[in-house]
Amino acid sequence: MKSYRKELWFNTPNRRDYLNITRQVQDALNESKIQEGMILVNAMHITASVFINDDESGLHNDFEVWLEKLAPEKPYNQYHHNGYEDNADAHLKRQIMGREVCVAITEGKLDLGPWEQIFYGEFDGKRRKRVLIKIIGE
């Protein structure tokens, strides 16, 4: 059994962004030369997320509206966490959207459903953050 590790780094210009990282994950899989196994992709920051969904701009807007209803950014003083930073809402949004995804690898490809894509969700951007890719298999 082989393993492979790679980091992706992001610095989004906006506080919140959704980036399709499927191509970068497949590129890492290609570099690993692993044909059968599992791939873990996880955000290494508590205010960012990795998740699987459809790459459709209307849906991304719906995520934004829905998450803002559940954990509104403002007023900042509604959160006990906000003191040193004003990002309590980002922590809550990350809990909702999840930390990581695990995808099967079949014949050297990500074994995703027809519309599934891997996304990096940023909820407290404008700073450098990383995503870990860990691949295990043959």
PyMOL commands that set and color helices and strands:
alter all, ss='L'
color gray80, all
select helices_A, chain A and resi 22-32+57-70+76-78+88-97
alter helices_A, ss='H'
color red, helices_A
select strands_A, chain A and resi 2-10+17-20+37-43+48-53+100-106+109-110+117-122+129-137
alter strands_A, ss='S'
color yellow, strands_A
deselect
rebuild
show_as cartoon
